Amino acid sequence: NTAFIRKNFSVILERTVRELNGESSISLEEVPPAKQQIVCSRSFGERITDKDAMHQAVVQYAERAAEKLRGERQYCRQVTTFVRTSPFAVKEPCYSNAAVEKLSLPHRTAGTLLPPHAES
């Protein structure tokens, strides 16, 4: 009796009993909604101070983001690139900065996802 279970236990247990008896309590989406964002973020084991090494990392993340977009058959209209130093670094100030690039047309290839300042 589900009323007894709900009264003496919980709504969650009641739903579980209903599900076990073949009654759907939680509706499942047949098609999940499209993601609003894709994040490709990594931490480095050591501090990067070389501009070329940072550029290469940004390129790799853009390539990975483009892969994810194509895999999900999605496009993007905005790219945000951010950097931050470790907040745990001793005796070093924490640095954080970001660049946002709004794309005039939706894209999903790495070359078009890179902000103009990251290409050079």
C-alpha positions as CSV (number, residue, x, y, z in Angstrom):
1,N,0.0,0.0,0.0
2,T,1.7,3.2,-1.2
3,A,-0.3,5.4,1.2
4,F,1.1,3.4,4.1
5,I,4.6,3.8,2.8
6,R,4.3,7.5,2.2
7,K,2.8,8.0,5.7
8,N,5.3,5.9,7.6
9,F,8.5,6.5,5.4
10,S,8.9,9.0,2.7
11,V,7.7,10.3,-0.7
12,I,10.9,9.0,-2.2
13,L,10.3,5.4,-1.0
14,E,6.7,5.7,-2.2
15,R,8.0,6.7,-5.7
16,T,10.4,3.8,-5.6
17,V,7.6,1.3,-4.8
18,R,5.5,2.8,-7.6
19,E,8.4,2.4,-10.1
20,L,9.0,-1.2,-9.0
21,N,5.3,-1.9,-9.6
22,G,5.6,-0.6,-13.1
23,E,4.1,2.9,-12.6
24,S,6.2,5.7,-13.9
25,S,6.9,8.4,-11.3
26,I,9.6,10.3,-13.0
27,S,9.2,11.4,-16.6
28,L,12.2,10.9,-18.8
29,E,13.0,13.2,-21.6
30,E,13.1,11.4,-24.9
31,V,15.5,14.0,-26.3
32,P,17.8,15.8,-23.8
33,P,18.0,19.5,-24.3
34,A,21.0,20.9,-26.1
35,K,23.8,22.0,-23.8
36,Q,24.2,25.8,-23.2
37,Q,27.9,25.5,-22.9
38,I,30.9,23.3,-23.4
39,V,33.9,23.7,-21.1
40,C,37.4,22.5,-21.9
41,S,39.5,23.4,-18.8
42,R,42.8,22.0,-17.5
43,S,45.2,22.7,-14.7
44,F,48.9,22.6,-15.3
45,G,51.4,20.8,-13.0
46,E,53.7,23.8,-13.2
47,R,53.5,27.5,-13.9
48,I,53.5,28.4,-17.6
49,T,55.4,31.6,-18.3
50,D,56.2,31.0,-22.0
51,K,53.8,32.7,-24.4
52,D,54.2,30.0,-27.0
53,A,53.4,27.2,-24.5
54,M,50.2,29.1,-23.4
55,H,49.2,29.6,-27.1
56,Q,49.7,25.9,-27.7
57,A,47.5,25.1,-24.7
58,V,44.7,27.5,-25.9
59,V,44.9,25.9,-29.4
60,Q,44.5,22.4,-27.9
61,Y,41.5,23.4,-25.8
62,A,39.9,25.1,-28.8
63,E,40.4,21.9,-30.8
64,R,38.9,19.8,-28.0
65,A,35.9,22.2,-27.7
66,A,35.4,22.0,-31.5
67,E,35.5,18.2,-31.3
68,K,32.8,18.2,-28.6
69,L,30.6,20.6,-30.6
70,R,30.8,18.4,-33.7
71,G,30.2,15.3,-31.7
72,E,27.0,16.9,-30.3
73,R,26.1,18.4,-33.6
74,Q,26.1,21.9,-32.1
75,Y,27.5,25.3,-33.0
76,C,28.7,28.1,-30.8
77,R,28.3,31.9,-31.0
78,Q,30.6,32.9,-28.2
79,V,34.0,31.8,-26.9
80,T,35.4,32.7,-23.5
81,T,39.1,32.1,-22.8
82,F,40.3,32.5,-19.3
83,V,43.6,32.1,-17.4
84,R,44.2,32.1,-13.7
85,T,47.3,31.5,-11.6
86,S,47.1,29.2,-8.6
87,P,45.3,30.7,-5.6
88,F,47.5,28.4,-3.5
89,A,50.9,29.8,-4.7
90,V,52.8,31.0,-1.7
91,K,54.1,34.6,-1.8
92,E,52.7,35.2,-5.3
93,P,49.8,37.4,-6.3
94,C,46.8,35.6,-7.8
95,Y,46.2,36.7,-11.4
96,S,43.0,36.1,-13.4
97,N,41.9,37.4,-16.8
98,A,39.4,36.5,-19.5
99,A,38.6,37.4,-23.0
100,V,35.1,36.9,-24.6
101,E,34.7,36.7,-28.3
102,K,31.2,36.9,-29.8
103,L,31.1,35.2,-33.2
104,S,29.1,36.8,-36.0
105,L,28.1,33.4,-37.3
106,P,27.8,30.1,-35.4
107,H,30.9,27.9,-35.8
108,R,32.2,24.5,-34.7
109,T,35.8,24.4,-36.0
110,A,38.9,25.1,-33.9
111,G,40.2,27.8,-36.2
112,T,37.1,29.9,-35.9
113,L,36.8,29.3,-32.2
114,L,40.2,30.9,-31.4
115,P,40.0,34.5,-30.4
116,P,41.9,36.8,-32.8
117,H,44.5,37.6,-30.2
118,A,45.2,33.8,-29.7
119,E,46.0,33.1,-33.3
120,S,49.2,35.1,-33.4
